[in-house]
Amino acid sequence: MMADTIRTHGGRRSGAGRKPGNSIAQPTTVIRVPVNTAKVIKNFVSTLTEDRPLQTHAKLSELIQFVRAKQHTVFPLYTSKVAAGFPSPADDHVEQRLNPSDYLVENDAATFFVRVKGDSMTEAGIFDNDVLVIDRSRTQQNGDIVLAILDGEFTVKILEQSKKGVTLIPANRNYSVIEIKEEQSFEIWGVVTGSMRKFK
Amino acid sequence: MNHSIALVDCNNFYVSCERVFNPKLKNKPVVVLSNNDGCAVARSEEAKALGVRMGEPWFQFKHLAERHNIITCSSNYALYADMSDRVMSILSKFSPNQEIYSIDECFLDFTGFYKDDLTTYAQKICRCIQQQTGLSVCIGIGTSKTLAKLANYIAKKNLSFQGVCNFNAMAIQEQNKWLHKIKVGKVWGIGKQLAPKLQQIGIYNIDDLKNINPSILDLQFSVSLKKTIYELNNIVCFKLEEATAQKKQISCSRSFGVLITSFKSLEQSIALYVSRAAEKLRRQNSYTGSIHIYICTSPFNKKESCYENSVTIPLPEQTDNTLTLIQFSSFGLRKIYRNGYKYQKAGVILSKIVSSKERQSDLFSKKDKQKKSDSLMAALDQINALMGKKVLIIAAEGITQSWKMRQSNMSPRYTTNWNDLIVASQFI
């Protein structure tokens, strides 16, 4: 029984394997190359064998020259997309859009905000509900608008320091000048450097 | 060349932050209480003098507080975190190398600075922080982190130093004299357990420790103690760690506002903590492989019966998904919950944390399931970041949260919320 069976599995099968007479027309060998160079080498070899049979003992320098001569006219059609319209003349001039924080805040770590309640500074342009910017990194000078703590309360006034002492001057005629007395607790918290107001 | 390492540490940080925005707290005894107003986590000098101890539970010093009009504040972490950020950012301008060690401490490397006098430089830093943030800091300088910590401790305890203690500008005899005065338990890295062991072998103060030969300690003590001894002898063993390492463990726990008995409330609180912990996990772009939950009754209440238990659940697949984590935590809670107890605290710890690169996926889980989970969590985080912390919550956290923590005296978020700004009164 066994002897009569036609073998369909295993052993040599005629007609299998790579056909002789490929493009190179001579025996081949397998070589290992780094993956990233495989494409270049294939390209090189295919250019080399495109029009002429490969000479077995050609010098490498000759081969290179030949490939160069064949390849130097070949350019890719395009490498990247180009917008169809006129290129933007502003491309070289792109800048950051304006940010109100940059305008108001010079020293981020030392900047605090305070809400105004009341009208004793209206003539200096400081109104009820405004938000003031306080920069604590600045040292106060005469005439500065400052946030001060007077007897435990925060208040914003114009600072006037002289040999006689410290006075806080409101910017509203209905309020009187405050002369700091020795027994009062007083501290300058920071210098007012800006203000913010929303209408809507 | 000897190193010059400085440790900058804010004085009574939480209390000082409160005082910057509330001048009425000045010169008064003030205590900041931990989450849920549980115990003292920061004390003003006045409160320290009255005998309030660090970590003391509120109910234990309540009578003292009433008698001496001690002012208590609930902790306002939004404010403290912002003020810390300001201090660290100002300090970063004084040295190219900075290690932020905790919310109120950082190391600065002054090694190789061409400065005649680092003490003057440090005093300048103190003044700068004081002016720009209103907070006072102390600075200790030494040849190693360990010595810098000790110098800072000395500057804090001795007003004569005016905030800066510089070991490197001190004669060695004088430095040893100071070290002789400080108990060994005060050295960085030597805790309550190690100190008595050292005392047994005759090491009482830091000068004793400095002069011990580390090789004779080897068998009994750990390598880190040996390193500490080297550091006391001007040999650097702990370098500045500038990049903040990813956390290997994330935990979230709170005491409850009221004692909880029902499973449902407990389950809700656990779900909330899981949610918080998972947010932190995603923020550092990592995944957890294990979740641990624990519950306990009050350790101080001797009249009620006590119970505490915990369970660790290894997860089948590393995850950052809040929903998955809540499923497992509820499963775990069912295992450890016992009826009839008054629970006071619960917590969640995520461990076996890996970064997104190290993560191993489950061979049998579906690919798009992970993608869906990722985008859901990203959407959750983005919406909450954009529209406020609690806009989207997991329903398991509960809507009313009656058990939520007490924060009866929390100050406004002066620097992080437009509605909470300091108010300048313009009626005078």
Interface residues (C-beta under 8 A of the other chain):
Chain A: N107 D108 A109 A110 F112 F113 V114 R115 V116 K117 G118 D119 S120 M121 I126 D128 V131 L132 R136 S137 T139 L147 I149 L150 G152 E153 F154 T155 V156 P170 Y175 I178 S185 E187 W189
Chain B: P23 K24 K26 D85 R86 V87 S89 I90 Q131 Q132 T133 G134 Y414 T415 W418 L421 I422 V423 A424 S425 Q426 F427 I428
